[in-house]
Amino acid sequence: MRRFRIFILYLMSVAFSVCPLLTYLIIYRDRYFCTKYDAIKLFSGGLILITMLILKMLKKLKIPSGVSLFGLICVLSYLLTPIIQDLTVLSFLALVGEICDVIIGVLISREKRKLSAIETASQIKKLI
């Protein structure tokens, strides 16, 4: 049951990180998705960003050099050109999502500690 709770908390973490930005983009979709080409570019950029977000949450995102970092920024800025004008609003929404992610991260670590304590107690109980 605890493992299922931890899994649900991870899903909530991803959802709350992405939800503010996704909601804003859905509300103003006519501004960003003028043509199919823009939609494909934004979808590609969003897919890259979501992948990076998931890797960051799993603590697997490591960008080793400046070349990789600036190459990634260049590609993402090209793919996300239509939304760069609203970067202030979008960065605020990303900040809100990140704060929610941090709060859920605390809940995840608590659940992991409880699960570890329960497993340790059950192992000690078996030894006695």
Backbone as a printed PyTorch tensor [residue, N CA C, xyz], in Angstrom:
tensor([[[  0.8180,  -1.1940,   0.0000],
         [  0.0000,   0.0000,   0.0000],
         [  0.8620,   1.2590,   0.0000]],

        [[  1.9370,   1.2480,   0.7710],
         [  2.8240,   2.4120,   0.8330],
         [  3.4960,   2.6590,  -0.5190]],

        [[  3.8930,   1.5850,  -1.1940],
         [  4.5400,   1.7420,  -2.4900],
         [  3.5740,   2.3580,  -3.5000]],

        [[  2.3230,   1.9640,  -3.4300],
         [  1.3070,   2.5490,  -4.3070],
         [  1.1340,   4.0310,  -4.0000]],

        [[  1.1520,   4.3800,  -2.7080],
         [  1.0620,   5.7870,  -2.3150],
         [  2.2260,   6.6010,  -2.8700]],

        [[  3.4210,   6.0470,  -2.7870],
         [  4.6080,   6.7320,  -3.3030],
         [  4.4840,   6.9160,  -4.8140]],

        [[  4.0030,   5.8880,  -5.5030],
         [  3.8070,   5.9750,  -6.9490],
         [  2.8030,   7.0810,  -7.2880]],

        [[  1.7020,   7.1320,  -6.5510],
         [  0.6840,   8.1700,  -6.7760],
         [  1.2730,   9.5540,  -6.5080]],

        [[  2.0990,   9.6770,  -5.4770],
         [  2.7270,  10.9740,  -5.1860],
         [  3.6690,  11.3940,  -6.3140]],

        [[  4.3990,  10.4380,  -6.8910],
         [  5.2490,  10.7660,  -8.0400],
         [  4.4060,  11.2550,  -9.2240]],

        [[  3.2950,  10.5790,  -9.4790],
         [  2.4090,  11.0180, -10.5630],
         [  1.8550,  12.4140, -10.2960]],

        [[  1.4840,  12.6720,  -9.0420],
         [  0.9870,  14.0010,  -8.6860],
         [  2.0700,  15.0540,  -8.8520]],

        [[  3.2930,  14.6910,  -8.5450],
         [  4.4090,  15.6130,  -8.6890],
         [  4.5750,  16.0380, -10.1410]],

        [[  4.5380,  15.0750, -11.0480],
         [  4.6480,  15.3880, -12.4770],
         [  3.4510,  16.2250, -12.9250]],

        [[  2.2650,  15.8320, -12.5020],
         [  1.0570,  16.5450, -12.9180],
         [  1.0580,  17.9820, -12.4250]],

        [[  1.4030,  18.1950, -11.1560],
         [  1.4020,  19.5510, -10.6180],
         [  2.5180,  20.4070, -11.2110]],

        [[  3.5880,  19.8030, -11.6500],
         [  4.6570,  20.5730, -12.2880],
         [  4.2340,  21.0640, -13.6670]],

        [[  3.5140,  20.2460, -14.3820],
         [  3.1460,  20.5560, -15.7630],
         [  1.8060,  21.2860, -15.8660]],

        [[  0.9280,  21.0620, -14.9080],
         [ -0.4520,  21.5390, -14.9900],
         [ -0.6110,  23.0580, -15.1790]],

        [[  0.0920,  23.9250, -14.4360],
         [ -0.1080,  25.3610, -14.6510],
         [  0.2330,  25.7990, -16.0820]],

        [[  1.3450,  25.3200, -16.5980],
         [  1.7420,  25.6850, -17.9620],
         [  0.7700,  25.1270, -18.9930]],

        [[  0.3820,  23.8860, -18.8050],
         [ -0.5270,  23.2460, -19.7420],
         [ -1.8860,  23.9420, -19.7510]],

        [[ -2.3670,  24.3240, -18.5920],
         [ -3.6440,  25.0320, -18.5040],
         [ -3.5850,  26.3600, -19.2450]],

        [[ -2.5060,  27.1020, -19.0480],
         [ -2.3360,  28.3930, -19.7290],
         [ -2.2950,  28.2000, -21.2450]],

        [[ -1.5520,  27.2060, -21.6900],
         [ -1.4560,  26.9690, -23.1360],
         [ -2.7910,  26.5310, -23.7300]],

        [[ -3.5760,  25.7800, -22.9740],
         [ -4.8880,  25.3600, -23.4740],
         [ -5.8340,  26.5570, -23.5560]],

        [[ -5.7920,  27.4170, -22.5430],
         [ -6.6730,  28.5850, -22.5480],
         [ -6.3570,  29.5040, -23.7300]],

        [[ -5.0760,  29.7070, -24.0180],
         [ -4.6600,  30.6160, -25.0990],
         [ -4.1530,  29.8460, -26.3190]],

        [[ -4.7350,  28.7150, -26.6070],
         [ -4.2570,  27.8670, -27.7020],
         [ -4.3520,  28.5410, -29.0630]],

        [[ -5.3480,  29.3950, -29.2710],
         [ -5.4700,  30.0470, -30.5760],
         [ -4.3120,  31.0070, -30.8370]],

        [[ -3.6850,  31.5090, -29.7880],
         [ -2.5340,  32.3990, -29.9360],
         [ -1.2670,  31.6200, -30.3240]],

        [[ -1.1310,  30.4070, -29.8330],
         [  0.1030,  29.6470, -30.0210],
         [  0.0500,  28.6390, -31.1640]],

        [[ -1.1280,  28.1550, -31.4650],
         [ -1.2500,  27.1170, -32.4870],
         [ -1.9360,  27.6810, -33.7270]],

        [[ -1.3200,  28.7020, -34.3330],
         [ -1.8900,  29.3490, -35.5270],
         [ -1.8630,  28.4060, -36.7310]],

        [[ -0.7500,  27.7370, -36.9260],
         [ -0.6120,  26.8300, -38.0610],
         [ -0.2190,  25.4480, -37.5480]],

        [[ -0.3090,  24.4650, -38.4270],
         [  0.0930,  23.1060, -38.0340],
         [  1.5920,  23.0470, -37.7500]],

        [[  2.3580,  23.8440, -38.4840],
         [  3.8010,  23.8750, -38.2730],
         [  4.1180,  24.3690, -36.8570]],

        [[  3.4310,  25.4390, -36.4130],
         [  3.6230,  25.9340, -35.0490],
         [  3.2240,  24.8860, -34.0260]],

        [[  2.1410,  24.1980, -34.2880],
         [  1.6770,  23.1660, -33.3620],
         [  2.6980,  22.0360, -33.2490]],

        [[  3.2670,  21.6370, -34.3750],
         [  4.2710,  20.5600, -34.3550],
         [  5.5240,  21.0170, -33.6120]],

        [[  5.9550,  22.2690, -33.8580],
         [  7.1270,  22.7950, -33.1560],
         [  6.8850,  22.8500, -31.6480]],

        [[  5.7330,  23.3680, -31.2520],
         [  5.4320,  23.4600, -29.8250],
         [  5.2950,  22.0790, -29.1890]],

        [[  4.6850,  21.1520, -29.8980],
         [  4.5620,  19.7900, -29.3830],
         [  5.9400,  19.1710, -29.1850]],

        [[  6.8250,  19.3490, -30.1530],
         [  8.1790,  18.7970, -30.0460],
         [  8.9330,  19.4210, -28.8770]],

        [[  8.8600,  20.7350, -28.7640],
         [  9.5240,  21.4160, -27.6500],
         [  8.9430,  21.0070, -26.3100]],

        [[  7.6200,  20.8900, -26.2430],
         [  6.9740,  20.4700, -25.0050],
         [  7.3560,  19.0570, -24.6200]],

        [[  7.4590,  18.1830, -25.6020],
         [  7.8640,  16.8040, -25.3410],
         [  9.2840,  16.7570, -24.7720]],

        [[ 10.1790,  17.5620, -25.3410],
         [ 11.5480,  17.6290, -24.8170],
         [ 11.5460,  18.1560, -23.3910]],

        [[ 10.7660,  19.2170, -23.1410],
         [ 10.7180,  19.7890, -21.7970],
         [ 10.1290,  18.8220, -20.7770]],

        [[  9.0820,  18.1090, -21.1410],
         [  8.4810,  17.1400, -20.2200],
         [  9.4630,  16.0110, -19.9290]],

        [[ 10.1830,  15.5610, -20.9480],
         [ 11.2020,  14.5290, -20.7380],
         [ 12.2690,  15.0180, -19.7720]],

        [[ 12.7130,  16.2650, -19.9730],
         [ 13.7180,  16.8350, -19.0660],
         [ 13.1740,  16.9730, -17.6490]],

        [[ 11.9050,  17.3530, -17.5260],
         [ 11.2860,  17.4950, -16.2150],
         [ 11.2280,  16.1560, -15.4880]],

        [[ 10.8500,  15.1170, -16.1950],
         [ 10.7850,  13.7810, -15.5890],
         [ 12.1820,  13.3130, -15.1850]],

        [[ 13.1710,  13.5390, -16.0490],
         [ 14.5480,  13.1650, -15.7070],
         [ 15.0490,  13.9530, -14.4990]],

        [[ 14.6660,  15.2230, -14.4040],
         [ 15.0770,  16.0400, -13.2640],
         [ 14.4670,  15.5080, -11.9740]],

        [[ 13.1930,  15.1200, -12.0320],
         [ 12.5310,  14.5960, -10.8460],
         [ 13.1270,  13.2720, -10.4000]],

        [[ 13.5730,  12.4860, -11.3520],
         [ 14.1880,  11.2030, -11.0240],
         [ 15.6650,  11.3440, -10.6890]],

        [[ 16.1450,  12.5830, -10.6680],
         [ 17.5490,  12.9080, -10.3590],
         [ 18.5080,  12.2760, -11.3660]],

        [[ 18.0810,  12.1530, -12.6240],
         [ 18.9070,  11.5610, -13.6740],
         [ 19.3980,  12.6040, -14.6700]],

        [[ 18.9460,  13.8580, -14.5380],
         [ 19.3160,  14.8940, -15.5070],
         [ 20.6600,  15.4910, -15.1340]],

        [[ 21.6290,  15.2420, -15.9860],
         [ 22.9570,  15.8100, -15.7880],
         [ 23.4240,  16.3410, -17.1460]],

        [[ 23.5700,  17.6510, -17.2410],
         [ 24.0450,  18.2580, -18.4840],
         [ 25.5130,  18.6110, -18.2520]],

        [[ 26.4440,  17.8610, -18.8620],
         [ 27.8480,  17.9570, -18.4960],
         [ 28.5900,  19.2040, -18.9790]],

        [[ 28.2560,  19.7430, -20.1230],
         [ 29.0960,  20.8240, -20.6330],
         [ 28.2610,  22.0000, -21.1020]],

        [[ 28.9500,  23.1230, -21.2930],
         [ 28.2950,  24.3180, -21.7960],
         [ 27.7730,  24.1310, -23.2080]],

        [[ 28.4860,  23.3310, -24.0110],
         [ 28.0550,  23.0870, -25.3890],
         [ 26.6980,  22.3830, -25.3900]],

        [[ 26.5490,  21.3820, -24.5450],
         [ 25.2660,  20.6750, -24.4620],
         [ 24.1620,  21.5970, -23.9700]],

        [[ 24.4710,  22.3820, -22.9580],
         [ 23.4780,  23.2810, -22.3880],
         [ 23.0130,  24.3120, -23.4090]],

        [[ 23.9400,  24.9810, -24.0740],
         [ 23.5590,  26.0140, -25.0220],
         [ 22.9590,  25.4280, -26.3000]],

        [[ 23.3720,  24.2320, -26.6720],
         [ 22.7340,  23.5530, -27.7930],
         [ 21.2770,  23.2420, -27.4830]],

        [[ 21.0390,  22.7660, -26.2740],
         [ 19.6760,  22.4790, -25.8420],
         [ 18.8460,  23.7540, -25.7910]],

        [[ 19.4080,  24.8290, -25.2690],
         [ 18.6960,  26.1100, -25.2170],
         [ 18.3750,  26.5970, -26.6280]],

        [[ 19.3040,  26.4540, -27.5440],
         [ 19.0930,  26.8770, -28.9310],
         [ 17.9480,  26.0970, -29.5780]],

        [[ 17.9580,  24.7910, -29.4310],
         [ 16.9050,  23.9500, -30.0230],
         [ 15.5520,  24.2670, -29.3990]],

        [[ 15.5140,  24.3690, -28.0770],
         [ 14.2450,  24.6570, -27.4150],
         [ 13.7220,  26.0490, -27.7540]],

        [[ 14.6100,  27.0340, -27.8580],
         [ 14.1400,  28.3810, -28.2030],
         [ 13.5830,  28.4120, -29.6210]],

        [[ 14.1560,  27.6310, -30.5290],
         [ 13.6050,  27.5510, -31.8880],
         [ 12.2320,  26.8830, -31.8770]],

        [[ 12.1380,  25.7600, -31.1650],
         [ 10.8810,  25.0130, -31.1430],
         [  9.7720,  25.7620, -30.4000]],

        [[ 10.1520,  26.5580, -29.4190],
         [  9.1600,  27.2370, -28.5930],
         [  9.0450,  28.7320, -28.9070]],

        [[  9.4320,  29.1420, -30.1220],
         [  9.4090,  30.5440, -30.5240],
         [  8.0700,  31.2380, -30.2620]],

        [[  6.9300,  30.6260, -30.5640],
         [  5.6640,  31.3410, -30.3500],
         [  5.3900,  31.7200, -28.8970]],

        [[  5.9310,  30.9890, -27.9460],
         [  5.6130,  31.2960, -26.5530],
         [  6.6940,  32.1330, -25.8640]],

        [[  7.7560,  32.4580, -26.5540],
         [  8.8300,  33.2250, -25.9300],
         [  8.3540,  34.6260, -25.5370]],

        [[  7.4000,  35.1810, -26.2660],
         [  6.8840,  36.5080, -25.9340],
         [  6.2090,  36.5130, -24.5650]],

        [[  5.6300,  35.4190, -24.1710],
         [  4.9370,  35.3190, -22.8850],
         [  5.7970,  34.6340, -21.8310]],

        [[  7.0980,  34.7820, -21.9490],
         [  8.0120,  34.0610, -21.0720],
         [  7.8350,  34.4230, -19.5980]],

        [[  7.4950,  35.6480, -19.2880],
         [  7.3070,  36.0410, -17.8950],
         [  6.1530,  35.2710, -17.2650]],

        [[  5.0270,  35.2460, -17.9430],
         [  3.8630,  34.5290, -17.4190],
         [  4.1650,  33.0400, -17.3280]],

        [[  4.7650,  32.5030, -18.3730],
         [  5.0500,  31.0670, -18.3920],
         [  6.0810,  30.6810, -17.3370]],

        [[  7.0890,  31.5310, -17.1150],
         [  8.0810,  31.2030, -16.0870],
         [  7.4510,  31.2820, -14.6920]],

        [[  6.4960,  32.2010, -14.4930],
         [  5.7860,  32.2480, -13.2130],
         [  4.9750,  30.9710, -13.0040]],

        [[  4.2860,  30.5310, -14.0550],
         [  3.5040,  29.2970, -13.9480],
         [  4.4100,  28.0950, -13.7100]],

        [[  5.5850,  28.0900, -14.3410],
         [  6.5440,  27.0120, -14.0980],
         [  7.0360,  27.0580, -12.6520]],

        [[  7.2150,  28.2700, -12.1160],
         [  7.6170,  28.4120, -10.7200],
         [  6.5510,  27.8490,  -9.7840]],

        [[  5.2910,  28.1330, -10.0630],
         [  4.1910,  27.5860,  -9.2620],
         [  4.2190,  26.0580,  -9.3190]],

        [[  4.4110,  25.5130, -10.5160],
         [  4.5040,  24.0610, -10.6610],
         [  5.6740,  23.4800,  -9.9000]],

        [[  6.7970,  24.1700,  -9.9240],
         [  7.9920,  23.6980,  -9.2270],
         [  7.7920,  23.7310,  -7.7170]],

        [[  7.1120,  24.7620,  -7.2160],
         [  6.8250,  24.8310,  -5.7840],
         [  5.9190,  23.6690,  -5.3700]],

        [[  4.9250,  23.3830,  -6.1840],
         [  4.0570,  22.2180,  -5.9050],
         [  4.8690,  20.9370,  -5.9260]],

        [[  5.8120,  20.8390,  -6.8500],
         [  6.6710,  19.6600,  -6.9430],
         [  7.5230,  19.5040,  -5.6840]],

        [[  8.0410,  20.6000,  -5.1660],
         [  8.8540,  20.5410,  -3.9450],
         [  8.0040,  20.0730,  -2.7680]],

        [[  6.7820,  20.5920,  -2.6670],
         [  5.8940,  20.1810,  -1.5750],
         [  5.5870,  18.6890,  -1.6720]],

        [[  5.2820,  18.2170,  -2.8670],
         [  4.9970,  16.7910,  -3.0380],
         [  6.2560,  15.9570,  -2.8130]],

        [[  7.4260,  16.5110,  -3.1570],
         [  8.6870,  15.8160,  -2.8970],
         [  8.8950,  15.5570,  -1.4170]],

        [[  8.4870,  16.5120,  -0.5830],
         [  8.5710,  16.3170,   0.8700],
         [  7.6560,  15.1720,   1.2890]],

        [[  6.4530,  15.1390,   0.7250],
         [  5.5190,  14.0500,   1.0500],
         [  6.0630,  12.6980,   0.5950]],

        [[  6.7110,  12.6810,  -0.5750],
         [  7.3020,  11.4270,  -1.0690],
         [  8.3950,  10.9420,  -0.1260]],

        [[  9.2680,  11.8430,   0.3080],
         [ 10.3530,  11.4220,   1.2050],
         [  9.8060,  10.9280,   2.5380]],

        [[  8.7250,  11.5570,   3.0450],
         [  8.0960,  11.0740,   4.2830],
         [  7.5510,   9.6610,   4.1060]],

        [[  6.8640,   9.4390,   2.9890],
         [  6.2990,   8.1100,   2.7370],
         [  7.4020,   7.0670,   2.5930]],

        [[  8.5010,   7.4340,   1.9460],
         [  9.6210,   6.4890,   1.8050],
         [ 10.2130,   6.1520,   3.1680]],

        [[ 10.3520,   7.1710,   4.0390],
         [ 10.8810,   6.9090,   5.3870],
         [  9.9370,   6.0050,   6.1740]],

        [[  8.6260,   6.2490,   6.0660],
         [  7.6520,   5.3970,   6.7620],
         [  7.7200,   3.9690,   6.2440]],

        [[  7.8190,   3.8220,   4.9190],
         [  7.9180,   2.4910,   4.3310],
         [  9.1730,   1.7880,   4.8010]],

        [[ 10.2850,   2.5020,   4.8440],
         [ 11.5410,   1.9160,   5.3070],
         [ 11.4310,   1.5060,   6.7740]],

        [[ 10.7950,   2.3410,   7.5900],
         [ 10.6380,   2.0200,   9.0110],
         [  9.7450,   0.7930,   9.1930]],

        [[  8.6880,   0.7010,   8.4080],
         [  7.7920,  -0.4610,   8.5010],
         [  8.5180,  -1.7320,   8.0820]],

        [[  9.2930,  -1.6630,   7.0020],
         [ 10.0400,  -2.8410,   6.5460],
         [ 11.0830,  -3.2610,   7.5730]],

        [[ 11.7670,  -2.2890,   8.1720],
         [ 12.7730,  -2.5900,   9.1950],
         [ 12.1120,  -3.2130,  10.4130]],

        [[ 10.9770,  -2.6560,  10.8210],
         [ 10.2650,  -3.2130,  11.9950],
         [  9.8000,  -4.6380,  11.7260]],

        [[  9.3290,  -4.9010,  10.5130],
         [  8.8670,  -6.2610,  10.2020],
         [ 10.0350,  -7.2400,  10.1720]],

        [[ 11.2070,  -6.7840,   9.7090],
         [ 12.3880,  -7.6510,   9.7010],
         [ 12.8640,  -7.9350,  11.1250]],

        [[ 12.8080,  -6.9330,  11.9860],
         [ 13.2080,  -7.1320,  13.3820],
         [ 12.2310,  -8.0670,  14.0730]],

        [[ 10.9550,  -7.8930,  13.7430],
         [  9.9210,  -8.7490,  14.3510],
         [ 10.1280, -10.2090,  13.9470]],

        [[ 10.5680, -10.4460,  12.7080],
         [ 10.8300, -11.8020,  12.2400],
         [ 12.0030, -12.4150,  12.9740]],

        [[ 12.9920, -11.5950,  13.3240],
         [ 14.1860, -12.1030,  14.0350],
         [ 13.8780, -12.4590,  15.4740]],

        [[ 12.8970, -11.8090,  16.0610],
         [ 12.5940, -12.0470,  17.4830],
         [ 11.6950, -13.2300,  17.6630]]])
